[in-house]
Amino acid sequence: MSSFEVIGGTKLKGEIKPQGAKNEALQIISAVLLTADKVTITNIPDIIDVNLLIELLKEMNVKVERPQRDTCIFQADDVNIDYLKSEEFKRKSGRLRGSVMLAGPMLARFHKAYIPKPGGDKIGRRRLDTHILSFEKMGVKFNYDSSDGFFHLEAPHLKGTYMLLDEPSVTGTANIIMAAVMAEGTTTIYNAACEPYIQQLCKMLNHMGANISGISSNLLTIQGVEKLHGTSHQMLPDMIEIGSFIGLAAMTQSDIIIKDVNHENLGIIPEKFQQLGIKMSITGDDIHIPEQDLYEIQTYLDGGTLTIYDHPWPGLTPDLLSIMLVVATQAKGSVLIHQKMFESRLFFVDKLIDMGARIILCDPHRAAVIGLERKFKLRGINMTSPDIRAGVALLIAALSAEGKSTIQNIDQIDRGYQYIDTRLQQLGAQIKRV
């Protein structure tokens, strides 16, 4: 298994362009199953999770052309449904949480689907209830077979209905949308997720002939249609990677320009980093992070300690809290990081404490960070990446630390960040894959 060896303490400089959005890719690529026509998708990130999903589609007999690494032409005109019952599908899809989003399009077009127990990050419990109970309201019958580890779903006739989601799950909303576009009648989804990636999915499906209204709100109305056709779609840049680069620039006192960020779809991400004291300027569609000796965490108007927490869009994505926690370790001031959604995502802070950070893990969901104000550098250590976002947070810490760090289990980082070592080397980072 590969590791990163990092020599920290080097200031970086230059331009970097974010990859295509991982979380958009998983649902957009699943949606190609909704038509027998060709669907062309561009700005695809070349990362493990996305490539695994493309591999699954190929094994389902979906034709895939890849003229460039960021472009795929899909044609699902001869899908092998029986593959979904195979041990091979169970093994591969069990490694990828995003494989659950194959269920919606499979139910819409082929009236049956199989969902394995979720894979992916070990960051806490990730329920399938929103997906399966919503399908049930549309007429899907399901049962869990403990002998093969699959949820078996069947729907001879999908019918539109009203549903109020118990949580605004992004993957759940995407799955329901894809099932509903060819259901009989009208489907209304209230408390729907409305992230830019959901908006992108809805726009793509409308270009394919779907009838979805309420896009960008939490109330979606979907009029079912008989058939969808092919289309072309370009994915957004990855907002999580953009936030990671903002944090990297601040921690390493670097001067970095992040290119082509699609600023209008970043929501409050720039503002949250500014609350940590990080300066930035927007020029066109680029973000410039200047070299900054010290950044100071803001307080509330009454002088209270700032709390940064995750919340459904347009609130802050939980995927950036690990990055913000690391950035706060060298700030002036204190902040409480409150990770509401996943109960295991803050456990990586023990590695940061070993590096010299001042952090109090209050409970599985909250960590208080007391900034070092650059009076003391973090020190390099040997560590292991527990999940995608914590892995990159530890990488950022290592790049700012004094001495050598080794990060193991970097397959977790490669699941979400393409060519991260070579791209950082181009900025001057001392990082190598071993």
C-alpha positions as a printed Julia matrix, in Angstrom:
434×3 Matrix{Float64}:
   0.0     0.0     0.0
   1.33    3.45   -0.93
   2.23    6.27    1.46
   3.08    9.95    1.17
   6.39   11.21    2.51
   6.14   14.92    3.19
   8.82   17.42    4.18
   6.93   20.36    5.68
   7.65   24.04    6.17
   7.9    25.08    2.5
   5.89   28.06    1.28
   4.04   27.25   -1.94
   3.34   29.51   -4.88
   1.48   29.28   -8.17
  -1.85   28.43   -9.77
  -3.94   25.3    -9.31
  -7.19   24.26  -10.97
  -9.78   22.21   -9.09
 -10.91   18.86  -10.44
 -14.49   18.04  -11.38
 -16.83   17.54   -8.43
 -16.67   14.03   -6.94
 -20.1    14.21   -5.32
 -21.73   15.41   -8.53
 -19.96   12.75  -10.6
 -21.39    9.81   -8.67
 -25.01   10.83   -9.29
 -24.53   12.21  -12.81
 -22.79    9.02  -13.97
 -25.5     6.85  -12.38
 -28.12    8.81  -14.37
 -26.76    7.53  -17.7
 -28.73    4.32  -17.0
 -31.97    6.24  -17.58
 -31.64    6.21  -21.39
 -30.47    3.94  -24.19
 -29.03    6.97  -26.01
 -25.48    8.29  -25.73
 -24.67   10.62  -22.82
 -21.43   12.62  -22.87
 -20.03   13.87  -19.56
 -17.02   16.19  -19.25
 -14.86   17.45  -16.38
 -14.94   14.0   -14.73
 -12.44   13.68  -11.85
  -9.9    10.88  -12.35
 -10.26    9.41   -8.84
 -10.77    5.95   -7.36
 -14.43    6.31   -6.38
 -15.52    7.66   -9.77
 -13.42    5.17  -11.74
 -14.9     2.33   -9.66
 -18.42    3.45  -10.57
 -17.48    3.64  -14.27
 -16.01    0.14  -13.97
 -19.29   -1.1   -12.45
 -21.23    0.36  -15.39
 -18.9    -1.36  -17.85
 -19.49   -4.69  -16.13
 -23.23   -4.04  -16.4
 -22.59   -3.96  -20.16
 -22.84   -0.18  -20.49
 -20.67    0.97  -23.41
 -18.05    3.48  -22.28
 -15.7     5.5   -24.46
 -13.09    7.65  -22.72
 -11.45    9.89  -25.35
  -9.81   11.88  -22.54
  -9.41   11.13  -18.83
 -11.96   13.85  -17.98
 -14.51   12.86  -20.66
 -16.71    9.79  -21.02
 -19.37    8.84  -23.57
 -21.83    6.35  -22.08
 -24.49    4.24  -23.83
 -26.7     1.99  -21.7
 -28.56    0.28  -24.56
 -27.88   -3.33  -23.5
 -27.75   -3.4   -19.7
 -27.11   -6.75  -18.0
 -29.47   -6.54  -15.03
 -28.44   -9.97  -13.71
 -24.92   -8.65  -13.02
 -26.43   -6.7   -10.11
 -27.13   -9.99   -8.31
 -23.56  -11.26   -8.69
 -20.88  -11.66   -6.03
 -18.62   -9.43   -8.12
 -21.13   -6.56   -7.98
 -21.56   -7.09   -4.26
 -17.8    -6.98   -3.7
 -17.14   -3.89   -5.8
 -20.24   -1.89   -4.92
 -19.7    -2.61   -1.24
 -16.51   -0.52   -1.45
 -18.38    2.49   -2.84
 -21.13    4.36   -1.01
 -22.13    6.04   -4.28
 -23.22    2.72   -5.79
 -26.52    3.13   -3.92
 -27.47    5.74   -6.55
 -27.7     3.07   -9.23
 -30.99    2.02   -7.6
 -33.07    5.03   -8.68
 -32.36    4.81  -12.42
 -32.56    0.99  -12.37
 -36.03    1.13  -10.8
 -37.18    3.82  -13.23
 -36.08    1.98  -16.35
 -35.88   -1.71  -15.45
 -38.23   -1.88  -12.42
 -35.77   -3.73  -10.19
 -32.61   -2.92   -8.25
 -30.21   -4.39   -5.71
 -28.49   -2.35   -3.01
 -25.58   -3.76   -1.0
 -24.72   -2.56    2.47
 -23.01    0.85    2.11
 -19.25    1.11    1.67
 -16.89    4.09    1.53
 -15.62    6.16    4.45
 -15.59    4.88    8.02
 -16.98    8.12    9.41
 -20.08    6.89   11.2
 -23.51    5.44   10.51
 -24.9     6.32    7.07
 -28.53    5.31    6.8
 -30.33    3.96    3.74
 -33.76    4.63    5.25
 -34.4     7.82    3.27
 -33.72    6.0     0.0
 -35.66    2.81    0.62
 -38.69    4.21    2.49
 -39.13    6.88   -0.21
 -39.0     4.21   -2.92
 -41.62    2.29   -0.97
 -43.98    5.28   -1.13
 -43.63    5.13   -4.93
 -44.78    1.51   -5.0
 -41.46   -0.29   -4.6
 -41.48   -3.55   -2.66
 -38.27   -4.45   -0.87
 -36.74   -7.01    1.41
 -33.31   -7.49    2.91
 -31.72  -10.88    2.31
 -29.2   -11.57    5.06
 -27.8   -14.51    3.1
 -26.51  -12.33    0.26
 -26.29   -8.96    2.02
 -28.52   -7.15   -0.5
 -31.68   -5.1    -0.35
 -33.88   -6.49   -3.16
 -36.19   -3.88   -4.69
 -38.94   -4.39   -7.28
 -41.5    -2.0    -8.79
 -43.66   -3.19  -11.7
 -45.21    0.29  -11.77
 -43.57    3.33  -10.18
 -46.19    5.87   -9.17
 -45.66    9.52   -8.34
 -46.54   10.62   -4.82
 -45.99   13.34   -2.22
 -43.18   12.79    0.24
 -41.67   14.78    3.08
 -38.11   13.59    3.64
 -37.04   12.96    7.22
 -33.65   14.47    6.34
 -32.45   16.45    3.31
 -30.12   13.65    2.21
 -28.18   14.55   -0.94
 -27.8    10.97   -2.17
 -31.36   10.18   -1.08
 -32.77   13.17   -2.98
 -30.74   12.27   -6.09
 -31.94    8.67   -5.98
 -35.61    9.66   -5.6
 -35.33   12.2    -8.45
 -33.89    9.59  -10.8
 -36.63    7.1    -9.89
 -39.39    9.73  -10.26
 -38.51   11.13  -13.69
 -40.17    8.16  -15.41
 -42.78    7.32  -12.77
 -46.48    7.56  -13.56
 -47.93   10.91  -12.45
 -46.46   13.64  -10.24
 -43.85   13.26   -7.51
 -43.43   16.07   -4.98
 -40.35   16.01   -2.75
 -40.41   18.38    0.24
 -37.31   18.92    2.39
 -35.27   17.9    -0.65
 -31.54   18.58   -0.67
 -30.79   21.56   -2.9
 -26.97   21.49   -3.19
 -25.51   22.72   -6.51
 -24.84   19.07   -7.4
 -28.56   18.25   -7.06
 -29.32   21.3    -9.18
 -26.87   20.02  -11.79
 -28.55   16.61  -11.83
 -31.98   18.19  -12.31
 -30.75   20.41  -15.14
 -29.12   17.44  -16.88
 -32.29   15.35  -16.57
 -34.41   18.2   -17.94
 -32.06   18.38  -20.93
 -32.75   14.65  -21.38
 -36.5    15.29  -21.51
 -37.5    15.14  -17.82
 -39.94   17.64  -16.32
 -38.55   18.87  -13.0
 -39.5    22.21  -11.44
 -38.46   23.91   -8.2
 -34.75   23.44   -8.96
 -32.51   25.12   -6.33
 -35.3    24.99   -3.72
 -36.16   22.3    -1.17
 -39.52   21.63   -2.86
 -39.17   19.68   -6.11
 -42.05   18.75   -8.41
 -41.44   16.03  -10.99
 -43.9    15.18  -13.74
 -43.13   11.68  -14.95
 -42.33   11.13  -18.64
 -42.26    7.94  -20.69
 -38.72    8.17  -22.02
 -35.49   10.15  -21.75
 -32.94   10.83  -24.5
 -29.21   11.49  -24.64
 -27.44   14.73  -23.74
 -24.08   16.34  -22.95
 -23.21   17.62  -19.47
 -20.24   19.44  -17.93
 -19.67   18.99  -14.22
 -18.9    21.76  -11.74
 -15.48   22.15  -10.11
 -15.2    20.4    -6.76
 -16.09   22.83   -3.96
 -14.44   20.58   -1.36
 -11.15   20.66   -3.23
 -11.41   24.44   -3.57
 -11.9    24.74    0.2
  -8.98   22.37    0.76
  -6.7    24.6    -1.32
  -7.82   27.7     0.6
  -6.9    25.94    3.84
  -3.6    24.7     2.39
  -2.57   28.23    1.36
  -3.32   29.65    4.8
  -1.56   26.9     6.76
   1.61   26.98    4.65
   1.72   30.82    4.38
   1.56   30.46    0.62
   0.5    32.64   -2.29
  -1.9    30.56   -4.38
  -4.41   31.32   -7.12
  -7.25   28.79   -7.45
  -8.48   28.91  -11.04
 -12.0    28.59  -12.46
 -13.84   27.99   -9.17
 -17.41   28.73  -10.37
 -17.71   31.18   -7.49
 -21.5    31.48   -7.62
 -21.84   27.82   -6.59
 -19.49   27.97   -3.58
 -22.17   29.3    -1.23
 -20.82   30.38    2.17
 -17.53   28.45    1.89
 -15.36   31.56    1.24
 -17.12   33.42    4.06
 -16.44   30.63    6.56
 -12.72   30.66    5.77
 -12.77   34.45    6.13
 -14.23   33.96    9.63
 -11.0    32.1    10.43
  -9.13   35.26    9.39
  -8.01   34.12    5.94
  -7.72   36.89    3.38
  -8.77   36.27   -0.2
  -9.81   38.16   -3.3
 -12.03   37.18   -6.2
 -10.84   38.12   -9.69
 -13.13   36.93  -12.45
 -13.72   33.3   -11.53
 -10.42   32.85   -9.66
  -9.7    33.03   -5.93
  -6.37   34.53   -4.85
  -5.07   33.59   -1.38
  -2.13   35.91   -0.58
   0.73   34.98    1.74
  -0.36   35.8     5.27
   1.88   35.77    8.36
  -0.97   35.33   10.82
  -4.73   34.98   10.59
  -7.06   35.72   13.49
 -10.32   33.89   14.17
 -13.3    36.2    14.45
 -15.52   36.25   17.52
 -19.25   36.86   17.75
 -20.38   40.46   18.27
 -20.72   39.88   22.01
 -17.17   38.51   22.19
 -18.23   34.86   22.33
 -16.1    32.07   20.84
 -16.9    31.3    17.2
 -18.6    27.99   16.42
 -18.35   26.49   12.94
 -20.78   23.69   12.19
 -22.15   21.75    9.25
 -25.66   22.23    7.93
 -27.62   21.25    4.82
 -27.16   23.58    1.84
 -27.0    26.54    1.78
 -25.23   25.87    5.08
 -21.64   24.62    5.3
 -20.85   21.18    3.88
 -19.59   18.7     6.53
 -16.79   17.67    4.15
 -14.84   20.87    4.93
 -14.92   20.77    8.73
 -11.79   18.59    8.92
  -9.92   21.15    6.79
 -11.15   24.1     8.88
 -10.17   22.35   12.08
  -6.59   21.93   10.85
  -6.42   25.54    9.65
  -7.54   26.75   13.1
  -4.59   25.04   14.81
  -2.18   27.81   13.68
  -4.62   30.73   13.96
  -4.79   33.4    16.62
  -7.84   32.73   18.75
 -10.13   29.78   19.4
 -13.0    28.05   17.63
 -15.43   25.24   18.38
 -15.82   22.8    15.48
 -19.19   21.03   15.67
 -19.54   18.07   13.31
 -23.23   17.25   13.58
 -23.71   14.62   10.9
 -21.05   11.95   11.44
 -20.01   10.71   14.85
 -16.55    9.4    13.91
 -15.22   12.15   11.7
 -13.31   14.07   14.4
 -11.36   11.13   15.74
  -8.38   12.02   13.54
  -7.56   14.93   15.91
  -5.4    12.62   18.03
  -2.86   12.74   15.17
  -2.93   16.54   15.24
  -2.44   16.53   19.01
   0.6    14.28   18.5
   1.88   16.93   16.06
   1.6    19.59   18.77
  -1.83   21.08   18.11
  -3.9    22.31   21.04
  -7.27   20.6    20.63
  -9.82   19.39   23.15
 -12.08   16.63   21.8
 -15.22   17.38   23.81
 -17.22   14.42   22.47
 -17.52   12.54   19.13
 -19.13   15.59   17.51
 -17.26   18.6    18.95
 -13.65   19.74   19.16
 -12.35   22.99   20.66
  -9.25   24.32   18.91
  -6.91   26.8    20.63
  -4.73   28.38   17.96
  -0.94   28.27   18.3
  -0.6    31.73   16.63
   2.47   30.32   14.78
   4.47   30.54   18.03
   5.1    26.8    17.67
   5.2    24.76   14.48
   3.48   21.44   14.2
   5.99   18.58   14.08
   6.13   15.81   11.51
   4.98   12.33   12.57
   3.91    9.0    11.08
   0.13    8.76   10.67
  -2.67    6.99    8.81
  -5.45    8.51    6.72
  -8.83    7.37    8.17
 -11.09    8.89    5.5
 -10.89   11.14    2.44
 -11.3    14.53    4.12
  -9.32   13.74    7.27
  -6.57   12.4     5.01
  -6.25   15.69    3.16
  -6.49   17.63    6.43
  -3.54   15.61    7.76
  -1.68   16.2     4.49
  -2.18   19.96    4.91
  -0.92   19.7     8.5
   2.13   17.76    7.31
   2.94   20.35    4.62
   2.96   23.07    7.28
   4.84   21.04    9.9
   8.52   21.02   10.81
  10.34   17.93    9.62
   9.21   14.78    7.86
   5.77   13.19    8.01
   4.62    9.87    6.58
   0.94    9.4     5.75
  -0.19    5.82    5.22
  -3.42    4.45    3.72
  -3.41    7.18    1.05
  -5.87    5.18   -1.05
  -8.41    7.07    1.05
  -7.03   10.39   -0.26
  -6.88    9.07   -3.84
 -10.58    8.21   -3.58
 -11.4    11.93   -3.65
  -8.39   13.93   -4.93
  -6.85   13.31   -8.35
  -3.05   13.42   -8.79
  -2.84   15.39   -5.54
   0.89   14.75   -5.07
   1.96   15.84   -8.56
  -0.32   18.89   -8.5
   1.1    20.02   -5.16
   4.65   19.39   -6.41
   3.96   21.93   -9.16
   3.33   24.49   -6.39
   6.67   23.62   -4.78
   5.51   21.1    -2.16
   8.01   18.47   -1.01
   5.82   15.4    -1.28
   6.45   12.01   -2.83
   4.5     8.79   -3.18
   6.35    5.71   -1.9
